[in-house]
């Protein structure tokens, strides 16, 4: 495995990780990303793909832009996506990472979620980093903190805006409610009615309401009503990767290693 020093990667929203931990995380992610790219078909560079163009392409085959549509679009562009189940550090501090190698990109999702919408925003954000050319010589961008927190880092704002545009057709969705006293169930009903006609996933719309009104508790609780209960999102992500990756392009040791980081340790 190539050792990647922390200065070869850009860390966003860094918390208390020390230099050794940063280097370990960067080296691990870059090694996994390169294996993914070796086993993924090369289609076209994602750099320069506009947010509205990507949104239109996804909507060409789906009624809304959702996690499944984003994953399908990534693979169609030759950008492999997996959800990590093994980390080099005790704490799963990484939300996501985008790796670049020879002009191609791979995306590694890290943070668990029980519903697709939060993962969809994370993935759209990482696509933004790649499409906007944010790596610019770095081997990886590692997102540590929470999304949509008005970070002063201009690249984080740009990636947020790219992701929101793909998901909602706007960098700042204009959302108003006729009351501020609503329940999770009533919010779920409202977004399930309002989202699809606007080609917005109801879960994404609920999270936008939660962000704009700083009502995260109700917005998060509404996801249970929208999706009908918790979902093992990582399994859906990795099920697609298992089908899409060309395993015969890897030797047995590399293939076993990649499958290991894609499997739950309890499986």
C-alpha positions in Angstrom: 0.0 0.0 0.0 1.3 3.4 -0.9 1.8 5.7 2.1 0.0 9.0 1.6 1.1 11.8 3.9 -1.6 14.0 5.2 -0.4 16.9 3.1 -1.3 15.0 -0.1 -5.0 15.0 1.0 -7.4 17.9 1.8 -9.2 17.5 5.1 -12.5 19.4 5.4 -14.0 20.4 8.7 -11.2 18.7 10.6 -11.8 18.0 14.3 -9.3 16.5 16.7 -7.6 13.9 14.5 -3.8 14.1 14.8 -1.3 13.9 12.0 -0.7 10.2 12.3 -4.5 9.5 12.2 -4.9 11.8 9.2 -2.1 10.1 7.3 -3.6 6.6 8.1 -7.0 7.7 6.9 -5.7 9.3 3.7 -3.5 6.3 2.8 -6.3 3.8 3.5 -8.8 5.8 1.4 -6.5 6.4 -1.5 -5.5 2.7 -1.7 -9.2 1.6 -1.7 -10.1 4.3 -4.2 -7.4 3.1 -6.6 -8.6 -0.5 -6.3 -12.1 0.6 -7.1 -10.9 2.5 -10.2 -8.9 -0.5 -11.4 -12.1 -2.6 -11.3 -14.5 0.1 -12.7 -15.1 0.8 -16.4 -13.6 4.1 -17.6 -16.3 6.2 -19.2 -15.6 9.9 -19.1 -14.1 12.4 -16.7 -16.6 13.9 -14.3 -14.8 17.2 -14.0 -16.9 19.9 -15.7 -20.2 18.1 -15.5 -22.7 20.7 -14.5 -25.1 20.2 -11.6 -28.2 20.9 -13.7 -26.9 18.6 -16.5 -26.4 15.8 -14.0 -29.9 16.4 -12.6 -31.4 16.3 -16.0 -29.7 13.1 -16.9 -30.9 11.4 -13.7 -34.5 12.7 -14.3 -34.4 11.2 -17.7 -35.0 7.8 -16.1 -36.5 8.6 -12.7 -39.3 10.8 -11.3 -37.0 12.4 -8.6 -33.3 12.7 -7.9 -32.7 10.3 -5.1 -29.8 8.2 -3.7 -30.4 5.4 -6.2 -30.4 7.8 -9.1 -27.2 9.4 -7.9 -25.4 6.0 -7.5 -26.6 4.9 -11.0 -25.3 8.2 -12.5 -21.9 7.8 -10.8 -21.4 4.3 -12.2 -22.6 5.4 -15.6 -19.9 8.1 -15.6 -17.2 5.6 -14.5 -17.2 7.0 -10.9 -17.3 3.9 -8.5 -19.1 4.4 -5.2 -18.9 2.1 -2.1 -19.9 2.4 1.5 -17.0 1.5 3.8 -17.6 -0.9 6.6 -14.0 -1.1 7.8 -11.9 1.9 8.9 -8.2 2.3 9.9 -9.2 4.3 13.0 -11.3 3.3 16.0 -13.8 6.0 15.5 -15.7 6.3 12.2 -14.9 10.0 11.9 -15.0 10.2 8.1 -18.3 11.3 6.5 -17.0 10.6 3.0 -13.9 10.8 0.8 -13.4 11.4 -2.9 -10.2 10.0 -4.4 -8.6 11.1 -7.7 -6.1 9.0 -9.7 -5.0 9.8 -13.3 -8.0 12.1 -13.8 -10.6 9.6 -12.6 -12.5 9.7 -9.3 -13.9 7.3 -6.8 -16.2 8.0 -3.9 -16.0 6.3 -0.5 -19.0 6.9 1.9 -18.3 6.5 5.5 -21.0 7.8 7.8 -23.9 5.4 8.5 -27.5 6.5 8.1 -30.8 4.7 8.5 -32.5 6.5 5.6 -31.4 7.3 2.0 -31.8 11.1 2.1 -28.8 12.0 4.3 -26.5 9.7 2.3 -27.9 11.2 -1.0 -26.8 14.7 0.1 -23.4 13.4 1.2 -22.9 11.7 -2.2 -24.1 14.7 -4.1 -21.7 16.9 -2.1 -18.8 14.6 -3.0 -19.8 14.5 -6.7 -19.6 18.3 -6.4 -16.0 18.2 -5.2 -15.1 16.0 -8.2 -17.1 17.8 -10.8 -15.8 21.2 -9.7 -12.2 20.2 -9.8 -11.6 20.7 -6.1 -8.8 18.1 -5.8 -6.5 20.1 -8.0 -3.4 18.0 -7.5 -4.4 16.4 -4.1 -4.9 12.7 -4.0 -8.1 12.9 -1.9 -10.6 15.2 -0.2 -11.7 13.8 3.2 -14.9 15.3 4.6 -15.0 14.9 8.4 -17.7 17.2 9.7 -21.3 17.7 9.2 -22.7 19.0 5.8 -24.6 22.3 5.4 -23.1 24.2 8.3 -22.2 27.4 6.6 -18.5 26.6 6.6 -16.1 29.4 5.7 -14.3 27.1 3.3 -15.4 28.2 -0.2 -15.0 24.7 -1.6 -17.3 23.3 1.0 -19.9 25.9 0.1 -19.5 25.2 -3.6 -19.9 21.5 -3.0 -23.0 22.1 -0.9 -24.5 24.3 -3.6 -23.7 21.8 -6.3 -25.3 19.0 -4.3 -28.4 21.0 -3.6 -28.7 21.9 -7.2 -28.5 18.3 -8.3 -31.1 17.3 -5.7 -33.5 20.2 -5.8 -32.6 22.4 -8.9 -31.6 25.3 -6.5 -28.6 26.3 -4.5 -30.9 27.6 -1.8 -34.4 26.0 -2.0 -37.1 28.5 -1.2 -39.2 26.6 1.3 -42.0 28.1 3.5 -44.5 26.5 5.7 -47.8 27.8 6.9 -47.0 26.8 10.5 -43.9 26.3 12.6 -45.7 23.9 14.9 -45.8 20.7 12.9 -45.3 17.0 13.7 -43.0 14.5 12.0 -46.0 12.8 10.5 -47.5 16.0 9.1 -44.2 17.0 7.7 -43.9 13.6 6.0 -47.3 14.0 4.5 -46.5 17.5 3.2 -43.2 16.6 1.6 -44.6 13.4 0.1 -47.2 15.6 -1.6 -45.0 18.5 -2.6 -41.7 16.7 -3.5 -42.5 14.5 -6.5 -44.2 17.2 -8.7 -41.0 19.2 -8.3 -38.8 16.1 -9.0 -37.4 16.3 -5.4 -37.2 13.2 -3.2 -39.5 13.7 -0.2 -36.7 12.8 2.2 -34.4 15.4 0.7 -37.2 18.0 1.0 -37.8 17.2 4.6 -34.1 17.7 5.4 -34.2 21.0 3.6 -37.1 22.1 5.8 -35.1 20.9 8.9 -32.1 22.9 7.8 -33.9 26.1 6.9 -36.0 26.2 10.0 -33.4 24.5 12.2 -35.9 21.9 13.2 -33.7 18.8 12.7 -35.5 16.7 15.3 -38.8 16.8 13.5 -37.2 16.6 10.1 -35.2 13.5 11.0 -38.2 11.8 12.7 -40.2 12.4 9.5 -37.9 10.1 7.5 -39.4 7.1 9.3 -42.8 7.9 7.9 -41.5 8.8 4.5 -39.5 5.6 4.0 -41.6 3.3 6.1 -38.9 2.5 8.6 -35.1 2.3 8.9 -33.2 0.9 6.0 -29.6 -0.5 5.8 -28.6 2.1 3.3 -25.0 0.8 3.1 -26.2 -2.6 1.9 -28.0 -0.9 -1.0 -24.9 1.1 -2.0 -22.6 -1.9 -1.8 -25.0 -4.3 -3.6 -24.8 -2.0 -6.7 -21.0 -1.9 -6.3 -20.8 -5.7 -6.1 -22.6 -5.9 -9.5 -20.8 -3.1 -11.2 -17.2 -3.8 -10.2 -15.2 -5.9 -12.7 -13.7 -8.3 -10.1 -11.6 -10.1 -12.7 -9.5 -7.0 -13.1 -8.1 -7.5 -9.6 -5.9 -10.3 -8.3 -7.4 -12.5 -5.6 -5.7 -10.6 -2.7 -6.9 -7.2 -3.9 -10.5 -8.5 -4.6 -10.7 -10.0 -1.1 -9.4 -6.8 0.5 -11.9 -4.7 -1.3 -14.8 -7.0 -0.4 -13.6 -7.0 3.2 -14.0 -3.2 3.5 -17.4 -3.5 1.9 -18.7 -6.1 4.4 -20.2 -5.6 7.8 -18.0 -7.0 10.5 -21.1 -8.7 12.0 -21.9 -10.5 8.8 
